[in-house]
């Protein structure tokens, strides 16, 4: 799955810093994952979050950034947040073969 991030400055009322938003490639465009919007108070934190988003696995449903250990934690995450969309066993078959977004978009048409 090809991902990108957007970095936006936080307002003075928000304390300055940056907002990092994960975007997932869904074919002809990138889908913003506002649920994963991360506040970063400084450039060092922002650089770390951007690196994680670009190099770690990301939930294709909500944009949650997983740890450096691949998909570790996906089952618990999916069951607690997305089981109402698709059961974990079926979702994992699609996620593990990088077909989740393609299939879900086709079902939405």
VMD Tcl script that draws the C-alpha trace (Angstrom):
set ca {
  {0.00 0.00 0.00}
  {1.44 3.35 -0.98}
  {1.00 6.05 1.64}
  {1.79 9.71 1.97}
  {1.41 12.27 4.71}
  {0.37 15.89 4.81}
  {1.87 18.27 7.32}
  {-0.05 21.40 8.29}
  {0.94 24.12 10.76}
  {-1.07 24.19 13.95}
  {-2.62 27.53 14.85}
  {-1.40 29.74 17.66}
  {-4.57 28.79 19.60}
  {-3.52 25.14 19.27}
  {-0.10 25.95 20.67}
  {1.84 26.08 17.41}
  {3.59 23.01 16.11}
  {2.24 20.78 13.37}
  {-0.56 18.42 12.43}
  {0.36 15.26 10.52}
  {-2.40 13.52 8.55}
  {-1.96 10.08 7.01}
  {-3.21 9.62 3.43}
  {-3.68 6.22 1.79}
  {-3.56 5.65 -1.96}
  {-6.99 4.48 -3.16}
  {-6.31 4.33 -6.87}
  {-6.78 7.69 -8.52}
  {-6.36 9.78 -5.35}
  {-5.16 9.71 -1.75}
  {-7.78 9.32 0.98}
  {-7.21 11.50 4.05}
  {-7.43 9.57 7.29}
  {-8.51 12.33 9.70}
  {-8.96 9.83 12.53}
  {-5.18 9.46 12.55}
  {-4.44 13.19 12.70}
  {-1.45 13.57 15.02}
  {-0.42 16.76 16.82}
  {3.33 17.38 16.94}
  {4.61 20.19 19.15}
  {7.97 20.46 17.36}
  {9.87 19.53 14.19}
  {11.62 16.53 15.75}
  {8.32 14.94 16.78}
  {6.82 15.77 13.39}
  {9.74 14.12 11.57}
  {9.34 10.98 13.68}
  {5.59 10.74 13.01}
  {6.11 11.32 9.27}
  {8.78 8.60 9.16}
  {6.50 6.14 11.00}
  {3.61 6.87 8.64}
  {5.78 6.32 5.57}
  {7.59 3.20 6.78}
  {5.12 1.33 8.96}
  {1.90 -0.51 8.24}
  {-1.28 1.57 8.34}
  {-4.85 0.41 8.93}
  {-6.64 0.85 5.59}
  {-9.89 1.66 7.35}
  {-8.89 4.39 9.83}
  {-5.22 5.24 9.25}
  {-3.91 3.90 12.58}
  {-0.12 3.63 12.35}
  {1.18 0.29 13.63}
  {4.50 -0.27 15.36}
  {7.76 -1.12 13.65}
  {6.82 -4.81 13.84}
  {4.74 -5.00 10.67}
  {1.09 -5.82 11.24}
  {1.58 -6.66 14.92}
  {-1.63 -5.72 16.74}
  {-3.87 -5.65 13.64}
  {-6.20 -8.38 14.90}
  {-6.96 -6.68 18.23}
  {-7.23 -3.28 16.53}
  {-9.59 -4.59 13.84}
  {-11.80 -6.53 16.23}
  {-12.21 -3.55 18.55}
  {-12.71 -0.86 15.89}
  {-13.84 -2.33 12.55}
  {-15.51 -5.71 13.10}
  {-18.85 -4.09 12.22}
  {-17.52 -3.30 8.72}
  {-16.05 -6.71 7.91}
  {-15.09 -9.64 10.12}
  {-11.38 -9.90 10.87}
  {-10.75 -13.17 9.00}
  {-12.13 -11.78 5.74}
  {-10.50 -8.38 6.25}
  {-7.10 -9.95 6.91}
  {-7.27 -11.95 3.67}
  {-7.65 -8.65 1.82}
  {-5.24 -6.58 3.91}
  {-2.44 -9.16 3.79}
  {-2.65 -9.31 -0.01}
  {-2.94 -5.52 -0.37}
  {-6.45 -5.84 -1.85}
  {-8.57 -4.32 0.94}
  {-9.02 -0.86 -0.57}
  {-9.57 -2.18 -4.09}
  {-12.30 -4.58 -2.96}
  {-14.01 -2.11 -0.63}
  {-14.12 0.53 -3.37}
  {-15.62 -1.97 -5.80}
  {-18.28 -2.91 -3.22}
  {-19.18 0.75 -2.69}
  {-19.95 1.32 -6.37}
}
mol new
graphics top color blue
foreach p $ca { graphics top sphere $p radius 0.5 }
foreach p [lrange $ca 0 end-1] q [lrange $ca 1 end] { graphics top cylinder $p $q radius 0.2 }
display resetview
